[in-house]
Amino acid sequence: MMLPLSVYLDLESRVLAWAAGQGWRLQRTGPLRRGEWPLPRLEFLREGVLTPGEWDVALAASPLFVGAVSGQREAWSQEGIGVKFYQAPTEFLGFAQIAHTGPAGFIAACRRLPGWDQAPAPDEATAFARVGLPCVPPSQRNPEIFTMLAGVPGD
């Protein structure tokens, strides 16, 4: 049974508050950021990199999660909602946010562009500029947008 969106949003708020208490900066990513529903899970991008062991300790100590997958930055809540965490160094945060917002065809096209993964790109606007694209809102990210942008190869 799919839980209502409000349950996901409540958990998202609690995860963001928990992360802030850890001194972490999290950003929403994944399907919810693209405005898609229903969701397979909540996804977040963390600025900065922790080791798998540090993630395991943090997730195990959190009262939000009843279980976690060791070494995978994945956990699930009491409501049964899966939560996946991604991470990136600050200088690559913009590219990571684009990559983890998806969808896959859009990301594959972006990765073929010169300038992909050239630091620094601490935000999405900078990352898009590095590959010569205007900042594309998450809900409009699809491979077809490349055919609308002059001089950018599509799939």
C-alpha positions in Angstrom: 0.0 0.0 0.0 1.3 3.4 -1.0 1.4 5.9 1.8 0.1 9.5 1.3 2.5 12.1 0.1 2.1 14.0 3.4 3.7 11.0 5.2 6.7 11.2 2.9 7.0 15.0 3.3 6.7 14.7 7.1 9.6 12.1 7.1 11.6 14.4 4.7 11.2 17.3 7.3 12.3 15.0 10.1 15.3 13.8 8.1 16.4 17.3 7.2 16.1 18.4 10.9 18.1 15.3 12.0 20.8 16.0 9.4 21.0 19.7 10.5 21.5 18.4 14.0 24.4 16.4 12.8 25.9 19.5 11.2 25.1 18.2 7.7 23.8 20.1 4.7 21.3 17.9 2.8 19.4 18.7 -0.4 16.3 16.9 -1.7 17.1 14.9 -4.8 15.6 12.1 -6.8 12.0 11.7 -8.1 10.4 13.9 -5.5 12.6 16.8 -6.6 11.4 16.2 -10.2 7.8 16.4 -8.9 7.1 12.7 -9.6 4.7 10.6 -7.6 4.4 7.9 -6.4 8.0 7.5 -5.0 10.1 4.4 -4.6 12.0 6.2 -1.7 13.2 9.5 -0.5 16.6 10.6 -1.7 19.0 13.2 -0.4 22.4 14.6 -1.4 24.8 15.4 1.4 27.5 18.0 0.9 30.8 16.4 2.0 31.9 12.8 2.1 31.7 10.3 5.0 33.2 6.8 5.0 30.8 3.9 4.8 31.5 3.2 8.5 30.6 6.7 9.5 27.3 6.4 7.6 26.5 3.1 9.2 27.1 4.6 12.7 25.0 7.7 12.0 22.1 5.8 10.5 22.1 3.2 13.3 22.0 6.0 15.9 19.2 7.9 14.3 15.8 7.4 15.9 14.2 8.0 12.4 15.4 4.6 11.0 14.5 1.1 12.1 17.1 -0.5 9.8 19.8 0.3 7.3 21.9 -1.5 4.6 25.5 -1.5 5.8 27.9 0.4 3.6 25.1 1.6 1.2 23.9 4.8 2.8 20.3 3.4 2.7 17.8 3.1 5.5 14.1 2.7 6.1 11.7 4.5 8.5 9.2 3.1 10.9 6.6 3.9 8.2 8.5 1.5 5.8 9.7 4.4 3.6 13.1 3.8 2.1 15.7 6.6 2.3 18.8 6.8 0.2 21.7 9.2 0.8 24.2 10.4 -1.8 27.2 12.5 -1.1 29.6 14.7 -2.9 32.5 17.1 -2.2 31.5 20.7 -2.3 33.4 21.4 -5.5 31.3 18.8 -7.3 28.0 19.3 -5.6 26.3 20.9 -8.6 27.1 18.0 -10.9 26.1 15.5 -8.2 22.7 17.2 -7.7 22.0 17.1 -11.5 23.1 13.5 -11.7 21.0 12.4 -8.7 17.9 14.3 -9.8 17.9 12.4 -13.2 16.3 11.0 -15.2 18.9 8.7 -16.7 18.6 9.7 -20.3 19.0 13.4 -19.5 22.1 12.6 -17.3 23.6 10.4 -20.0 23.3 13.3 -22.5 24.8 15.8 -20.0 27.8 13.5 -19.3 28.7 13.5 -23.0 29.1 17.3 -23.0 32.5 18.9 -22.7 33.0 20.4 -19.2 31.1 17.7 -17.3 32.7 17.2 -13.9 35.1 20.1 -14.1 35.4 21.7 -10.7 34.5 23.9 -9.1 30.7 23.6 -9.6 29.2 24.0 -6.1 25.7 24.5 -7.4 23.6 23.4 -10.4 23.7 26.7 -12.2 27.5 26.6 -12.2 27.5 23.0 -13.3 25.1 23.7 -16.2 27.2 26.7 -17.2 30.3 24.4 -17.3 28.6 22.3 -20.0 27.2 25.3 -21.8 23.5 24.8 -20.9 21.1 27.1 -19.2 19.9 25.9 -15.8 17.2 23.3 -16.5 14.5 22.9 -13.8 14.2 19.4 -12.4 10.7 18.9 -13.8 11.9 19.7 -17.3 14.9 17.4 -17.3 14.5 14.9 -20.1 16.6 13.9 -23.1 14.2 15.6 -25.5 15.2 19.0 -24.1 18.5 18.6 -25.9 16.7 18.8 -29.3 15.3 22.2 -28.2 18.7 23.6 -27.2 20.7 24.8 -30.3 24.0 23.0 -30.8 23.5 20.4 -28.1 23.5 16.7 -29.3 20.5 14.6 -28.2 20.3 10.8 -27.9 
